[in-house]
Amino acid sequence: MPTVGVQRDLLFQLLGKVYTDDEFAELCFDFGLELDEVTSEKLMISRERGDEKATEASDAVLYKIDVPANRYDLLCMEGLVRGLLIFMDKQKVPLYRAVRPQTGECQRLVIKPETSQVRPHAVAAVLRNITFTETSYNSFIDLQDKLHHNICRKRSLVAIGTHDLDTLEGPFSYEALPPGEIRFKPLGQTKEYTAVELMELYKTDSHLRHYLPIIRDQPVYPVIYDKNRVVLSMPPIINGEHSKITLATRNVFIECTATDLTKAKIVLDTLVTMFSQYCEEPFVVESAEVVLADGPTVTYPELKYRSETIASDEIGRKIGIEVTADELAKLLTKMCLAAEVIDEGQAISVEVPPTRSDIIHACDIIEDAAIAYGYNNVKKTVPQTLTIGEQFPLNKLTDLLRGGIAQAGFSEVLTFALCSRDEVATFLNRSIDDVPAVHIENPKTLEFQVARTTLLPGILKTISCNRNMPLPIKVFEISDVVFTDTSRDVGAKNERRLCAVNYNKTPGFEVIHGLLDRVMQLLEVAPSKDSKGYHLRAKDDPAFFPGRCSEVIAYGRSVGTLGVIHPSVLQRFDLPMPCAALEINLEAFL
């Protein structure tokens, strides 16, 4: 969960009330947040003394508040205060509007076709006649940083650029050029650099070096110019020094370049809705036109409102409360979701504002109603359905078997569910093409390339790592293996298996055979060649010694393999002593 740090005294001033730490923690809890920490920091405060201004250091109490990861509207002081005031019925839900300028044309951003090679999407907007204070300016920068680390996925999906519009002249063009052709003075620098030089300059920068790999190996780099070829930014790395915003900035041009257009729209809507309150006309944003590479022109920000209708009794039933439709509408309105009762109280119409991109389904609306009602206020009740809890039969069977096998003198091991291709194929004298293994598309290491199709390699590796222990080494494992299966929705299936190995100076086939007999005794399967019992039948398996391998037949079908492991298999697992092994499918006995 993201953590938002806010100055306590400023927060209380904006909320219009002074709280104790416990009172504010309770308010946060009621709103679905958590006051994580109360700390202090040194602040530099400017004070006027007559005709002079002096800067003093002062201790300030800082509240660190945990915010749900999908509530982008609460990642700054402005959104947090607005949400709490609406929750406490001290402020109405604002109406956010995007308007065209009264005089002149909209600012225009033209996307060139070559940007499709690196970051194909862009959106833009203008905050007109905005007034920044030192606090709101810092909050504006901080929100961008939090969005970059959250929904923007460290700028890989979206990169935000904010510019002083009065220092630029539109229309703007979003281009992609070879690194050597891009040259400008980056933010905070005193001279110009090419894009190649910037990559070298920032490779040791503690902040920016993390973003370099996003475009470093691309043949072209994205760059945004104004009409006079002044560089606004080279996303997602750095803005230009020429158009940096300051406390004196009155008009802000916002551009977001992206690989995900939906995320870019959410980011732009979040920025403009949070800080349009400082515009001359609060909550009104000036639209900008974006000319797409294939010709059409789109106007941003969208600031879309949508309406959702949900049955009032469904909300109460799923939360477990009994409240009227009017009360439910009030609860939802407290959560910034303007709601009204329709159909004579049978349903509630909910208006989802552009700040609530987290509202995807009716269940999200019900969750907000539950938060506003208060989870602690929901009475505990006994479920009306009659059910009896019971352990999953397969798990119950395997738990019982583990105890019985351990009592027979075998030690249980747990091995990795992933292994290398060689371990399920070559090491067992098989071809990987003949093994129905589920392959990992992008394995991190060579040891985790496929999901295991047999438990034997994991146990043999375990014995290899413990071969200096006193003999005999008798170990077993009961776990799942995975096979490809085109008849399943996910294309694969799990199978619960038992595998046991006896490692000694002699193979000990009789030891493993005795374990099989004990397992069958525990499963109440009698030795018999008919369809109601079990028996052994000769089998050729490349992983086992020729003539010393058999398959286990139970209930008239093959359920496993029993035999002495082939010397070449032992050699590949670096085992100098012989082994006998058993592996059976336990699901056949349910």
C-alpha positions in Angstrom: 0.0 0.0 0.0 1.3 3.5 -0.9 2.1 5.8 2.1 1.2 9.5 1.9 3.0 11.9 4.2 1.1 15.0 5.2 1.8 17.8 7.7 -0.5 17.4 10.7 -1.1 21.1 11.4 -1.8 21.9 7.7 -4.1 18.9 7.4 -6.1 19.9 10.5 -6.3 23.5 9.1 -7.8 22.2 5.8 -10.2 19.9 7.6 -11.3 22.7 9.9 -10.8 20.8 13.1 -8.0 19.7 15.5 -7.9 16.0 16.3 -5.9 14.0 18.7 -3.8 11.2 17.1 -6.3 8.6 18.3 -9.2 10.6 16.9 -7.6 11.0 13.5 -6.6 7.4 13.4 -10.2 6.4 14.0 -11.4 8.8 11.3 -8.9 7.2 8.9 -10.1 3.8 9.8 -13.8 4.8 9.2 -12.8 6.0 5.8 -10.9 2.9 4.9 -7.4 4.2 5.5 -4.8 3.6 8.2 -2.7 6.1 10.1 0.6 4.1 9.9 3.0 6.4 11.7 3.3 9.7 13.5 6.7 11.3 13.1 8.4 14.7 12.8 10.6 16.4 10.3 12.5 19.7 9.9 10.7 22.2 7.7 12.1 25.4 6.3 9.4 28.1 6.8 9.5 31.5 5.3 8.2 34.3 7.5 7.8 38.0 6.8 9.3 40.5 9.2 8.5 44.0 8.2 9.9 44.5 4.7 12.1 41.4 4.9 11.6 37.7 4.5 13.4 35.2 6.7 13.6 31.4 6.5 13.5 29.5 9.7 13.8 25.8 10.6 10.8 24.4 12.4 9.8 20.9 13.7 6.6 19.7 12.1 4.5 16.7 13.0 4.1 14.4 10.0 1.3 11.9 9.5 2.1 8.9 7.3 -1.2 7.4 6.0 -1.5 4.1 4.2 -3.7 4.4 1.2 -5.2 1.5 -0.9 -3.1 0.9 -4.0 -6.1 1.6 -6.4 -7.1 4.9 -4.8 -5.0 7.2 -6.9 -7.2 10.1 -5.9 -5.9 9.9 -2.3 -2.2 10.0 -3.1 -1.9 13.7 -2.4 -3.0 16.2 0.3 -5.6 17.7 -2.0 -7.4 14.4 -2.7 -7.1 13.2 0.8 -8.6 16.3 2.3 -11.3 16.4 -0.3 -12.3 12.8 0.4 -12.4 13.3 4.1 -14.5 16.5 3.9 -17.0 14.8 1.7 -17.0 11.7 4.0 -17.8 14.0 7.0 -20.5 15.8 5.0 -18.6 19.1 5.1 -18.2 19.4 1.3 -20.3 18.3 -1.7 -18.9 16.1 -4.4 -17.4 18.5 -6.9 -18.3 18.5 -10.6 -15.2 18.2 -12.8 -15.4 19.8 -16.2 -13.2 20.0 -19.3 -13.8 23.1 -21.4 -12.4 24.6 -24.6 -10.7 28.0 -24.2 -13.0 30.9 -24.6 -10.6 32.7 -26.9 -8.3 31.1 -29.4 -7.9 27.4 -30.2 -7.0 24.5 -28.0 -3.4 23.6 -27.4 -2.5 20.8 -29.9 -0.1 17.9 -29.5 0.7 16.1 -32.8 1.9 12.5 -32.6 4.4 11.5 -35.3 4.2 7.9 -36.8 7.7 7.0 -35.7 6.7 7.1 -32.0 5.1 3.7 -32.5 8.5 2.2 -32.3 9.0 3.2 -28.6 6.0 4.9 -26.9 3.0 5.2 -29.2 0.4 7.1 -27.0 0.1 10.6 -25.6 -2.5 12.7 -23.9 -2.5 16.3 -22.8 -4.4 19.0 -20.9 -3.9 22.6 -19.5 -4.4 23.9 -16.0 -5.2 27.6 -16.8 -4.8 30.4 -14.3 -3.5 28.3 -11.5 -2.0 29.7 -8.3 0.6 27.7 -6.5 1.8 28.1 -3.0 5.0 26.4 -1.7 2.9 23.6 -0.2 0.6 23.0 -3.2 3.7 23.1 -5.5 5.5 20.4 -3.5 2.3 18.4 -3.4 2.0 18.7 -7.2 5.5 17.3 -7.7 5.0 14.6 -5.0 1.8 13.3 -6.6 3.6 12.9 -9.9 6.3 10.9 -8.2 3.8 8.7 -6.4 1.8 8.1 -9.7 5.1 7.2 -11.4 5.8 4.5 -8.8 2.3 3.2 -8.7 0.0 3.1 -11.7 2.8 4.2 -14.1 4.9 1.2 -13.0 8.1 3.3 -12.6 7.4 5.2 -15.9 7.4 2.0 -18.0 3.6 2.4 -18.7 3.2 6.2 -18.4 5.6 9.1 -18.0 4.3 12.5 -16.8 5.6 15.9 -18.0 4.5 19.2 -16.6 5.5 22.5 -18.2 5.2 26.3 -17.8 3.0 27.0 -20.8 3.9 30.7 -20.8 7.5 29.8 -21.8 6.4 27.7 -24.8 4.4 28.2 -28.0 2.1 25.6 -29.5 1.4 23.5 -31.4 3.6 20.8 -29.9 4.9 17.7 -31.7 5.6 14.3 -30.2 8.4 12.7 -32.2 10.9 9.8 -32.0 14.4 10.6 -33.3 17.8 8.9 -33.2 19.6 9.7 -29.9 22.3 11.7 -31.6 19.8 14.1 -33.1 18.2 15.1 -29.8 19.9 17.9 -28.0 18.6 20.1 -25.1 19.3 21.5 -21.6 17.8 19.0 -19.2 16.1 20.0 -15.9 18.6 21.2 -13.3 21.6 21.4 -15.8 23.4 24.5 -17.1 24.4 23.2 -20.6 23.0 21.3 -23.4 23.5 17.5 -23.9 22.6 15.1 -26.6 20.5 12.1 -25.7 23.5 9.8 -25.9 25.4 12.1 -23.4 22.4 12.2 -21.1 22.3 8.4 -20.9 26.0 8.5 -19.8 25.3 11.4 -17.4 22.4 9.8 -15.6 23.7 6.2 -15.4 25.0 6.9 -11.9 22.1 9.2 -10.9 20.4 7.6 -7.9 16.9 8.6 -9.1 17.0 8.6 -12.9 19.3 5.7 -13.6 16.4 3.3 -12.9 14.4 4.7 -15.9 17.2 4.5 -18.5 16.7 0.9 -19.5 13.1 1.7 -20.7 14.4 3.4 -23.9 18.2 2.9 -23.8 18.4 0.1 -26.4 15.7 1.6 -28.7 16.8 2.8 -32.1 14.9 6.1 -31.5 14.1 8.1 -28.4 10.8 9.9 -27.8 11.0 13.7 -27.6 8.4 16.5 -27.4 9.0 19.9 -29.1 7.1 23.1 -29.2 6.5 25.2 -32.4 10.0 26.8 -32.1 11.7 23.4 -31.6 12.2 23.9 -27.9 12.4 20.6 -26.1 9.7 20.1 -23.5 10.9 16.6 -22.4 12.5 13.4 -23.4 10.1 10.9 -21.8 10.4 8.9 -19.7 13.7 10.2 -18.5 13.8 14.0 -18.0 12.0 17.3 -18.7 13.7 20.3 -20.2 15.0 23.2 -18.1 13.4 25.7 -20.4 9.8 24.9 -19.4 10.2 24.0 -15.8 7.3 25.1 -13.5 7.9 27.4 -10.6 5.8 29.0 -7.9 5.2 31.8 -10.3 3.8 29.6 -13.0 0.2 30.5 -14.0 -0.5 28.1 -16.8 0.6 24.4 -16.8 0.7 22.3 -19.9 0.5 18.6 -18.9 1.5 15.8 -21.3 1.6 12.0 -20.6 3.3 9.7 -23.0 2.6 6.0 -22.6 2.7 2.4 -23.8 -0.8 1.9 -22.2 -3.4 4.5 -23.3 -5.9 3.5 -20.6 -3.4 4.1 -17.8 -2.4 7.4 -19.4 -6.0 8.7 -19.4 -6.3 7.7 -15.7 -3.1 9.5 -14.8 -4.1 12.7 -16.6 -7.6 12.7 -15.1 -6.1 12.2 -11.6 -3.6 15.1 -12.0 -6.0 17.6 -13.3 -8.9 16.8 -11.0 -6.7 17.0 -7.9 -5.1 20.3 -8.8 -7.7 22.1 -10.8 -9.0 23.3 -7.4 -6.2 25.9 -7.5 -7.4 27.3 -10.8 -9.2 30.6 -11.1 -12.4 28.6 -11.8 -12.0 25.5 -9.5 -12.4 22.0 -11.0 -12.4 23.3 -14.5 -9.7 22.1 -16.9 -8.8 23.4 -20.3 -8.9 20.8 -23.0 -6.1 20.0 -25.4 -6.2 18.3 -28.8 -4.1 15.3 -29.6 -3.6 14.5 -33.3 -3.0 10.8 -33.6 -0.4 9.4 -36.0 -3.0 7.9 -38.3 -4.9 11.2 -38.6 -7.9 11.5 -36.2 -7.9 14.2 -33.5 -8.9 13.3 -29.9 -9.7 15.8 -27.1 -8.3 15.3 -23.6 -8.9 15.1 -20.7 -12.0 12.9 -21.0 -13.2 13.4 -17.4 -15.8 10.8 -18.1 -18.7 10.2 -15.7 -20.7 7.0 -15.9 -23.8 5.8 -14.2 -24.2 2.4 -12.5 -27.5 1.0 -11.3 -27.6 -1.5 -8.5 -30.5 -3.0 -6.5 -30.7 -1.5 -3.0 -31.6 -4.9 -1.4 -28.6 -6.5 -3.0 -26.3 -4.0 -1.3 -27.8 -4.7 2.1 -27.9 -8.5 1.6 -24.3 -8.8 0.6 -23.0 -6.6 3.4 -25.3 -8.1 5.9 -27.2 -5.0 7.0 -30.7 -3.7 7.0 -30.9 0.0 5.8 -33.2 1.9 3.6 -32.4 2.9 0.1 -32.1 6.6 1.1 -29.5 5.7 3.8 -27.5 3.6 1.3 -27.5 6.6 -1.2 -26.2 8.8 1.6 -23.5 6.3 2.5 -22.3 6.1 -1.1 -22.3 9.9 -1.5 -20.0 10.1 1.5 -17.5 8.0 -0.5 -17.5 10.5 -3.4 -20.0 8.4 -5.4 -23.0 10.7 -5.9 -26.1 8.4 -5.6 -29.8 8.8 -5.8 -32.8 6.4 -5.2 -34.7 5.3 -8.3 -37.6 2.9 -9.1 -39.5 3.8 -5.9 -36.6 2.7 -3.7 -35.9 -0.6 -5.5 -32.6 0.6 -7.0 -29.9 3.2 -6.6 -28.2 5.1 -9.4 -24.6 5.8 -8.7 -22.6 8.4 -10.6 -18.9 7.3 -10.8 -16.7 10.4 -11.2 -13.4 10.4 -13.2 -11.4 10.3 -9.9 -12.7 6.8 -9.1 -11.1 4.6 -11.7 -11.0 1.9 -9.1 -14.8 1.4 -9.5 -15.0 -1.4 -12.1 -17.9 -3.6 -11.0 -21.0 -3.4 -8.7 -19.0 -5.2 -6.0 -16.7 -2.1 -5.7 -19.7 0.1 -5.1 -21.0 -2.4 -2.4 -17.5 -2.4 -0.8 -17.6 1.4 -0.5 -21.1 1.3 1.0 -19.7 -1.2 3.6 -16.8 1.1 4.4 -19.1 4.1 4.9 -21.5 2.0 7.1 -18.5 0.8 9.1 -17.4 -2.8 9.3 -17.5 -2.7 13.1 -21.2 -1.8 12.9 -22.1 -4.9 10.9 -23.7 -7.3 13.4 -22.3 -10.8 13.7 -24.8 -13.4 12.6 -24.9 -17.1 12.1 -25.0 -18.0 8.4 -28.4 -19.2 7.3 -27.0 -21.9 5.1 -26.3 -25.3 6.8 -22.9 -26.7 5.9 -20.5 -29.1 7.6 -16.8 -28.4 7.0 -14.7 -31.3 5.9 -11.2 -31.8 4.7 -10.7 -32.3 1.0 -10.7 -36.1 0.5 -7.4 -36.2 -1.4 -5.6 -34.2 1.3 -7.1 -36.3 4.0 -5.8 -39.5 2.3 -2.3 -38.1 1.8 -2.1 -36.8 5.4 -2.9 -40.3 6.7 -0.5 -42.0 4.4 2.4 -39.7 5.4 2.1 -40.9 9.0 1.9 -44.6 7.9 5.0 -44.3 5.7 7.0 -42.5 8.3 6.2 -45.3 10.8 7.6 -47.7 8.2 11.0 -46.0 8.6 11.0 -43.5 5.7 11.8 -39.8 6.1 9.7 -37.2 4.3 11.2 -34.6 2.0 9.7 -31.7 0.2 11.3 -30.7 -3.2 10.7 -27.9 -5.7 7.7 -28.2 -8.0 9.9 -26.7 -10.8 13.0 -28.4 -12.3 15.2 -28.3 -15.4 14.2 -30.0 -18.7 17.2 -32.4 -18.4 16.0 -33.6 -15.0 12.6 -34.8 -16.3 14.0 -36.0 -19.6 17.7 -36.6 -20.4 18.6 -37.6 -16.8 15.9 -40.2 -16.9 16.9 -41.5 -20.3 13.9 -39.9 -22.0 13.5 -37.3 -24.8 12.0 -33.9 -23.7 9.6 -34.2 -26.8 8.1 -37.3 -25.3 7.5 -35.7 -21.9 4.1 -33.9 -21.5 5.7 -31.1 -19.4 4.4 -27.6 -18.8 7.3 -25.3 -19.8 8.0 -21.9 -18.2 8.0 -19.2 -20.9 10.7 -17.1 -19.3 12.6 -19.1 -16.7 14.8 -17.1 -14.3 17.3 -20.0 -13.9 18.2 -23.2 -15.7 17.0 -25.2 -12.7 13.4 -24.0 -13.0 12.5 -24.5 -16.7 9.5 -26.9 -16.4 6.9 -28.1 -13.9 7.9 -31.6 -12.7 6.2 -34.5 -14.3 7.6 -37.0 -11.8 8.8 -36.7 -8.1 11.8 -39.0 -8.7 14.4 -36.3 -9.8 13.7 -34.1 -6.8 14.2 -37.1 -4.4 17.4 -38.2 -6.2 18.8 -34.6 -5.9 18.0 -34.6 -2.2 19.8 -37.9 -1.7 22.8 -36.6 -3.7 23.1 -33.6 -1.4 23.0 -35.9 1.6 24.9 -38.9 0.3 27.5 -38.6 3.1 24.8 -39.4 5.7 24.7 -42.9 7.3 23.2 -45.6 5.1 20.6 -46.6 4.3 18.8 -43.4 3.2 15.1 -44.1 2.9 13.1 -41.0 1.9 9.6 -40.3 0.4 7.5 -37.4 -0.9 3.8 -37.0 -1.5 3.2 -34.0 -3.7 1.7 -32.9 -7.0 3.1 -33.3 -10.5 1.9 -31.4 -13.5 1.1 -32.6 -17.0 -0.2 -30.8 -20.1 -3.8 -31.5 -20.8 -5.6 -29.9 -23.7 -9.0 -30.9 -22.4 -8.6 -28.6 -19.4 -9.4 -24.9 -19.4 -5.9 -24.1 -18.3 -4.2 -26.6 -20.6 -2.7 -28.6 -17.7 -3.6 -30.8 -14.8 -2.2 -31.8 -11.4 -1.8 -35.3 -10.1 -1.1 -36.3 -6.5 1.7 -38.9 -6.3 3.7 -40.9 -3.8 7.4 -41.5 -4.5 9.8 -43.4 -2.2 13.5 -44.3 -2.7 15.8 -46.7 -0.9 19.5 -45.8 -1.2 22.0 -48.4 0.1 24.9 -50.6 -0.7 22.4 -52.9 -2.4 19.3 -51.7 -4.2 16.9 -53.1 -1.6 14.1 -53.9 -4.0 12.5 -56.0 -1.3 12.4 -52.8 1.0 10.5 -50.8 -1.6 8.3 -53.8 -2.5 7.5 -54.1 1.3 6.6 -50.4 1.4 4.2 -50.9 -1.5 2.5 -53.8 0.3 2.2 -51.6 3.4 0.7 -48.7 1.5 -1.8 -51.0 -0.2 -2.6 -52.5 3.2 -3.3 -48.9 4.5 -5.4 -48.3 1.4 -7.3 -51.5 2.0 -6.4 -52.9 -1.4 -5.8 -56.7 -1.3 -3.1 -58.4 -3.4 -5.0 -60.0 -6.3 -4.9 -60.1 -10.1 -8.6 -59.3 -10.5 -10.0 -55.8 -10.9 -10.5 -55.4 -7.1 -6.9 -55.8 -6.0 -3.4 -55.1 -7.0 -0.4 -56.9 -8.5 2.9 -56.3 -10.3 3.5 -56.7 -14.1 6.8 -56.6 -15.9 7.6 -53.3 -17.6 10.3 -51.6 -19.6 11.1 -48.1 -18.4 14.4 -46.3 -19.6 14.8 -44.8 -16.1 15.0 -48.3 -14.5 17.4 -51.3 -14.9 16.2 -53.7 -17.7 14.5 -56.7 -16.2 14.2 -55.1 -12.8 11.2 -52.9 -13.3 7.5 -53.5 -13.0 4.3 -51.5 -13.1 1.8 -51.5 -10.3 -1.6 -52.6 -11.5 -4.5 -51.7 -9.2 -8.2 -52.0 -9.9 -7.3 -53.3 -13.4 -5.2 -50.3 -14.5 -1.6 -49.1 -14.2 -1.1 -46.7 -11.2 2.7 -46.6 -10.9 6.2 -48.0 -11.3 8.4 -50.0 -9.1 12.0 -51.1 -9.8 15.8 -50.6 -9.5 17.0 -47.3 -11.0 19.3 -47.5 -14.0 23.1 -46.9 -13.3 23.2 -44.1 -16.0 20.5 -42.2 -14.1 22.3 -42.6 -10.8 25.5 -41.3 -12.5 23.8 -38.2 -13.8 22.6 -37.4 -10.2 26.1 -38.2 -8.8 25.0 -41.2 -6.8 27.6 -43.9 -6.4 25.3 -46.4 -4.7 22.3 -48.3 -6.1 18.7 -47.3 -5.5 15.3 -48.8 -5.7 12.3 -46.6 -6.2 8.5 -46.6 -6.2 6.1 -44.0 -7.7 2.4 -44.3 -7.7 -0.6 -42.1 -8.5 -2.7 -41.7 -5.3 -5.7 -40.2 -7.0 -6.5 -43.7 -8.4 -7.5 -44.9 -4.9 -10.1 -42.3 -4.2 
